[in-house]
């Protein structure tokens, strides 16, 4: 095995990825069906090989950072294997079971694998390797486990929380944004509450003169919004405790409705104020701020459903909130060179779809008309802002290349544009009952099929 990997070190990462998927399949099929111990031999051999690469990284051409070279792909494989453990134990469970339980073998193997992931996470933090993906993988795995069994074992959760406590608040909140399971939001809500100060303090340090006043205004707006959310939670919590049908309780219920409606309007007002402050300086927006706002809205939606008047008031704020973010978010997609923005378009449009559904399911008489206008505005922004800009940029790059017989000025940007097209073409965006048919834009398709001059 040592000799094989030494000769093919350039193909090491794809090989480990494929091996991880193979082992995950073996965990599901081999152990669950026949119950033999074959997978344990595969798994032990795989671990010995991986440890060999870690201890002898120089032999495999990894001179700079032996940990950073393999740590990302190892975490991905860990996630695949542990997902296999979860699926293996979900086979004997009848569909719709109210009280699924963990298998003893699965729990033991799962906790062991999570502890290994924790050690790898700590190593990546110690050597300044990018550990964002590691924490996201652990949080995603916990969410997957929760979605299958409707619970998370305390040992697994304790290990996850230990990792969360060692992560910076910004990294932690990004993980929450990608893993919006309710149990995870409850467990690390402290990180969300402290994220506002940490994020904007860092922005102030990065732009001490230009954004100092603006950051101060936005910080105060975030604090007012947090207090408004707290007030709304208290009002809704008081309504949930109402059980009596006496006259006094009916009056109390009516007061709670009015107070809840006032609190919801209060939240909506601060959301709009915050957006107005941020939109005045478009370059101040970054992904952390957007994801935090998404989480605030998601938490509000989850906590205000029982009170119809509060929900209706909040729905109006949510729709206005998403509508305000559409051009800002598209602008970020165009300016950024990160592939993650392209992938996040899917989840962003899923949130927009939820907003439309909330409107149409509401009790407001003007809901359908408002939803129609909202859908039209979103499509207009997407087609005119994002796709039109993308087409123009690609054509400009190609025109300069073809007519001047010179290479593309920014080849990385051109590759990113082609990647936008490829991802959207193979994973069409669904919104308002239809898919975006990017293949109908013949100008863009023809441009992207061209090869720039070298």
C-alpha positions in Angstrom: 0.0 0.0 0.0 2.9 2.3 0.8 4.4 1.7 -2.6 1.1 2.2 -4.4 0.4 5.6 -2.8 4.0 6.8 -3.3 3.7 6.2 -7.0 0.3 7.8 -7.3 0.3 10.7 -4.8 -1.3 13.0 -7.3 -4.4 10.8 -7.3 -4.5 10.5 -3.6 -7.4 12.7 -2.8 -9.8 11.3 -5.4 -8.8 7.8 -4.3 -9.6 8.5 -0.6 -12.9 10.1 -1.6 -13.9 7.0 -3.6 -12.7 4.7 -0.8 -14.8 6.6 1.7 -18.0 6.3 -0.4 -17.2 2.6 -0.9 -16.8 2.0 2.8 -20.0 3.9 3.6 -21.8 1.6 1.2 -20.2 -1.5 2.8 -21.3 -0.3 6.2 -24.9 0.0 5.0 -25.1 -3.2 3.0 -22.6 -5.7 4.4 -23.2 -5.2 8.1 -26.9 -4.6 7.9 -27.7 -7.5 5.6 -25.4 -10.3 6.4 -24.0 -9.2 9.8 -20.5 -10.4 9.1 -17.3 -8.6 10.2 -15.8 -8.0 6.8 -16.3 -4.3 7.0 -14.2 -4.1 10.2 -11.2 -5.5 8.3 -11.7 -3.0 5.5 -12.0 -0.2 8.0 -8.9 -1.2 10.0 -6.8 -1.5 6.8 -8.0 1.9 5.6 -7.2 3.6 8.9 -3.7 2.1 9.0 -3.1 3.4 5.4 -4.3 6.9 6.3 -2.1 7.0 9.5 0.9 5.9 7.4 0.4 8.9 5.1 0.1 11.2 8.1 3.3 9.9 9.8 5.3 9.9 6.5 3.9 12.9 4.7 7.3 13.8 3.2 7.4 10.5 1.3 4.2 11.5 -0.5 5.4 14.9 -1.5 3.6 16.8 1.3 6.4 19.0 2.5 4.5 22.2 3.5 1.9 21.0 6.0 1.3 17.3 6.6 -1.9 18.0 8.5 -3.5 20.5 6.1 -2.7 18.3 3.1 -5.1 15.5 4.1 -7.3 17.0 6.8 -10.2 18.2 4.6 -10.6 14.9 2.6 -10.3 12.9 5.8 -13.1 14.8 7.4 -15.2 14.2 4.3 -14.6 10.5 4.5 -15.4 10.5 8.2 -18.7 12.1 7.4 -19.4 9.5 4.7 -18.6 6.6 7.1 -20.6 7.9 10.0 -23.6 8.6 7.7 -23.3 4.9 6.7 -23.6 4.0 10.4 -26.7 6.1 10.7 -28.3 4.6 7.6 -27.4 1.1 8.6 -29.3 1.4 11.9 -32.3 3.0 10.2 -33.0 -0.1 8.1 -34.8 -2.1 10.8 -36.9 0.9 11.8 -40.5 0.9 10.4 -41.4 4.0 8.5 -43.1 6.6 10.6 -42.0 5.1 13.9 -42.6 7.5 16.8 -39.7 6.3 19.1 -36.8 5.0 17.0 -33.8 3.9 19.1 -30.1 3.8 18.6 -28.5 0.4 18.0 -25.8 -0.4 20.6 -23.2 -1.2 18.0 -24.0 1.8 15.9 -23.8 4.1 19.0 -20.4 2.7 19.9 -18.9 3.1 16.4 -20.5 6.5 15.9 -19.1 8.0 19.1 -15.7 6.5 18.3 -15.8 8.1 14.9 -17.0 11.5 16.2 -14.1 11.5 18.7 -11.6 10.8 15.9 -13.2 13.8 14.0 -12.8 15.9 17.1 -9.1 15.1 17.3 -8.7 16.0 13.7 -10.6 19.2 14.2 -8.3 20.2 17.1 -5.2 19.4 14.9 -6.5 21.6 12.1 -7.1 24.5 14.5 -3.6 24.1 16.0 -1.9 24.3 12.6 -4.2 27.1 11.2 -5.7 24.8 8.6 -9.1 25.8 7.3 -11.4 24.1 9.8 -14.7 25.6 8.8 -15.6 22.6 6.7 -14.8 20.3 9.6 -17.2 21.9 11.9 -19.8 22.1 9.2 -19.3 18.4 8.6 -19.8 17.6 12.2 -22.9 19.8 12.5 -24.3 18.3 9.3 -23.8 14.8 10.6 -25.6 15.7 13.9 -28.5 17.2 11.9 -28.6 14.0 9.7 -28.7 11.9 12.8 -31.4 14.0 14.3 -33.5 13.8 11.1 -33.4 10.0 11.1 -33.8 9.3 14.8 -35.5 12.5 16.0 -32.8 12.7 18.7 -29.1 12.9 19.2 -27.2 10.8 21.7 -25.8 12.8 24.6 -22.3 11.5 24.1 -22.3 12.6 20.4 -23.8 15.9 21.3 -21.3 16.5 24.1 -18.4 16.0 21.6 -20.0 18.3 19.1 -20.5 21.0 21.7 -16.8 20.7 22.8 -15.8 21.4 19.2 -18.3 24.3 19.0 -16.9 25.9 22.1 -13.4 25.9 20.6 -14.5 27.5 17.3 -14.7 31.3 16.8 -18.1 32.7 16.8 -18.1 33.6 13.1 -17.2 30.1 12.1 -19.8 28.7 14.5 -22.6 30.9 13.1 -21.7 30.0 9.6 -22.1 26.3 10.6 -25.5 27.1 12.1 -26.5 28.7 8.9 -25.7 25.6 6.9 -27.2 23.3 9.5 -30.6 24.8 10.5 -31.8 21.9 12.6 -33.9 23.2 15.5 -32.0 21.2 18.2 -28.7 22.7 17.0 -30.1 26.2 17.0 -31.3 25.8 20.6 -28.0 24.3 21.8 -25.8 27.1 20.4 -28.1 30.0 20.5 -25.5 31.8 22.7 -23.2 31.9 19.6 -25.9 33.6 17.6 -26.5 36.2 20.2 -22.8 37.1 20.4 -22.2 37.0 16.7 -23.5 40.4 16.0 -20.9 42.2 18.2 -18.0 40.0 17.0 -18.7 40.3 13.3 -19.1 44.1 13.3 -16.2 44.7 15.6 -14.0 42.8 13.0 -15.5 45.0 10.3 -14.6 48.1 12.2 -11.0 47.0 12.6 -10.9 46.3 8.8 -12.3 49.7 7.8 -11.6 52.0 10.7 -12.3 55.3 9.0 -14.9 54.5 6.3 -17.3 52.3 8.2 -16.7 53.2 11.9 -19.9 55.3 12.2 -21.9 52.9 10.0 -20.8 49.9 11.9 -21.8 51.6 15.1 -25.3 52.3 13.7 -25.7 48.7 12.5 -24.5 47.3 15.8 -27.1 49.3 17.7 -29.7 48.2 15.1 -28.8 44.6 15.7 -29.1 45.0 19.5 -32.5 46.6 19.1 -33.6 43.8 16.8 -32.3 41.2 19.3 -34.4 42.8 22.1 -37.4 43.0 19.9 -37.1 39.3 19.1 -36.8 38.6 22.8 -40.0 40.6 23.5 -41.8 38.7 20.8 -40.7 35.3 22.2 -42.0 36.3 25.6 -45.4 37.4 24.2 -45.8 34.1 22.2 -44.7 32.1 25.2 -47.3 33.8 27.3 -50.0 32.9 24.8 -49.0 29.3 24.7 -49.6 29.0 28.5 -53.2 30.1 28.1 -55.6 27.2 28.7 -58.6 28.5 30.6 -61.9 29.7 29.0 -62.9 32.2 31.7 -63.7 35.8 30.9 -60.6 37.0 32.5 -58.5 34.6 30.5 -60.3 35.6 27.3 -59.4 39.2 28.0 -55.8 38.2 28.7 -55.7 36.3 25.5 -56.9 39.3 23.6 -54.3 41.4 25.2 -51.6 38.9 24.3 -52.8 39.0 20.7 -52.4 42.8 20.6 -49.1 42.7 22.4 -47.9 40.0 20.0 -49.0 42.0 17.0 -47.2 45.0 18.4 -44.0 43.0 19.1 -44.1 41.5 15.5 -44.4 45.0 14.0 -41.6 46.1 16.3 -39.4 43.3 14.9 -40.3 44.1 11.3 -39.5 47.7 11.9 -36.0 47.0 13.1 -35.4 44.5 10.3 -36.3 47.1 7.8 -34.1 49.7 9.6 -31.2 47.3 9.6 -31.5 46.6 5.9 -31.7 50.3 5.1 -28.5 51.0 7.1 -26.7 48.2 5.4 -27.9 48.9 1.9 -26.6 52.5 2.0 -23.1 51.0 1.9 -23.4 48.0 -0.3 -19.8 47.0 0.0 -20.3 46.6 3.8 -22.5 43.6 3.2 -20.8 40.2 3.5 -21.9 36.7 3.7 -21.8 36.5 7.5 -24.3 39.3 7.9 -26.7 37.8 5.3 -26.6 34.4 6.9 -27.2 35.9 10.4 -30.3 37.7 9.1 -31.6 34.5 7.5 -31.2 32.7 10.8 -33.0 35.5 12.7 -35.9 35.3 10.2 -36.0 31.5 10.4 -36.1 31.6 14.2 -38.9 34.1 14.1 -41.0 32.0 11.7 -40.6 28.9 13.9 -41.6 30.7 17.0 -44.6 32.7 15.8 -46.7 30.1 14.1 -49.2 29.5 16.9 -50.4 33.1 17.0 -52.1 33.9 13.7 -52.1 37.7 14.0 -48.5 37.7 14.9 -47.7 35.3 12.1 -49.5 37.5 9.5 -47.6 40.6 10.7 -44.3 38.8 10.6 -45.0 37.3 7.2 -45.2 40.8 5.7 -41.8 41.6 7.3 -40.3 38.4 6.1 -41.4 39.0 2.5 -40.1 42.6 2.6 -36.9 41.3 4.1 -36.3 38.7 1.4 -37.3 41.1 -1.3 -34.7 43.7 -0.1 -32.0 41.0 0.0 -32.5 39.8 -3.6 -30.5 42.5 -5.4 -27.9 42.6 -2.7 -27.4 38.8 -2.7 -27.2 38.7 -6.5 -24.6 41.4 -6.4 -22.5 39.3 -4.0 -22.8 36.3 -6.3 -21.4 38.4 -9.2 -18.6 40.0 -7.4 -17.4 36.9 -5.5 -15.1 34.2 -6.9 -16.3 31.7 -4.4 -18.2 28.7 -5.7 -20.2 28.5 -2.5 -22.2 31.5 -3.6 -23.4 29.6 -6.7 -24.4 26.7 -4.6 -26.2 28.9 -2.0 -28.5 30.2 -4.8 -30.4 27.0 -4.4 -31.1 27.5 -0.7 -31.7 31.2 -1.3 -34.5 30.5 -3.8 -35.8 27.8 -1.4 -36.2 30.6 1.2 -38.0 32.8 -1.4 -40.3 29.9 -2.2 -41.1 29.6 1.5 -41.9 33.3 1.7 -44.4 33.0 -1.2 -46.0 30.0 0.4 -46.4 31.9 3.7 -48.2 34.7 1.8 -50.6 32.4 0.0 -51.3 30.4 3.1 -52.0 33.5 5.2 -55.3 35.0 6.2 -54.7 38.3 4.6 -57.1 39.1 1.7 -54.4 40.7 -0.3 -52.0 37.8 0.1 -52.3 36.3 -3.4 -51.8 39.6 -5.1 -48.8 40.4 -2.9 -47.3 37.0 -3.6 -47.7 37.5 -7.4 -46.0 40.8 -7.3 -43.2 39.4 -5.1 -42.6 36.5 -7.5 -42.6 38.8 -10.5 -40.0 41.1 -8.8 -37.8 38.2 -8.0 -37.8 36.8 -11.5 -37.1 40.2 -12.9 -34.1 40.7 -10.6 -32.7 37.3 -11.4 -33.1 37.5 -15.2 -32.2 41.2 -15.6 -29.5 41.6 -12.9 -27.8 38.2 -12.5 -28.2 36.5 -15.9 -27.9 39.7 -18.0 -24.7 40.7 -16.2 -23.3 37.2 -16.5 -24.0 37.0 -20.3 -22.4 40.5 -20.9 -19.3 39.6 -18.9 -18.7 36.4 -20.7 -19.2 37.9 -24.1 -16.9 40.8 -23.3 -14.2 38.4 -22.2 -14.5 36.4 -25.4 -14.8 39.4 -27.6 -11.5 40.8 -26.2 -9.9 37.4 -26.7 -11.1 36.7 -30.2 -10.6 40.1 -31.8 -7.4 41.1 -30.1 -5.9 37.6 -30.3 -4.9 37.9 -26.7 -5.7 35.7 -23.8 -8.7 36.4 -21.5 -7.8 39.2 -19.2 -9.1 37.4 -16.1 -9.1 33.7 -16.9 -10.2 32.8 -13.3 -13.2 35.0 -13.5 -14.1 33.6 -16.9 -13.8 30.0 -15.5 -16.1 31.1 -12.6 -18.7 32.4 -15.1 -18.6 29.1 -17.0 -19.0 27.3 -13.6 -22.1 29.5 -12.9 -23.7 28.3 -16.1 -22.7 24.7 -15.6 -24.1 24.5 -12.1 -27.4 26.3 -12.9 -27.8 24.2 -16.1 -27.4 20.9 -14.3 -29.2 22.0 -11.1 -32.0 24.2 -12.4 -33.4 26.8 -10.0 -37.0 26.2 -9.0 -39.1 29.1 -8.1 -42.8 30.1 -8.3 -43.8 26.8 -9.9 -41.3 26.7 -12.7 -37.6 26.1 -13.4 -35.1 28.6 -14.8 -34.4 27.4 -18.4 -30.9 28.7 -18.9 -30.5 26.8 -22.1 -32.9 29.2 -23.7 -30.4 32.0 -23.5 -28.7 31.2 -26.8 -26.3 34.1 -26.6 -24.9 32.9 -23.3 -24.8 29.3 -24.3 -22.9 30.0 -27.5 -20.5 32.3 -25.7 -19.7 29.7 -23.1 -19.2 27.0 -25.7 -16.4 29.1 -27.2 -12.8 28.6 -26.1 -10.8 31.7 -25.2 -7.5 32.3 -26.9 -4.5 31.2 -25.0 
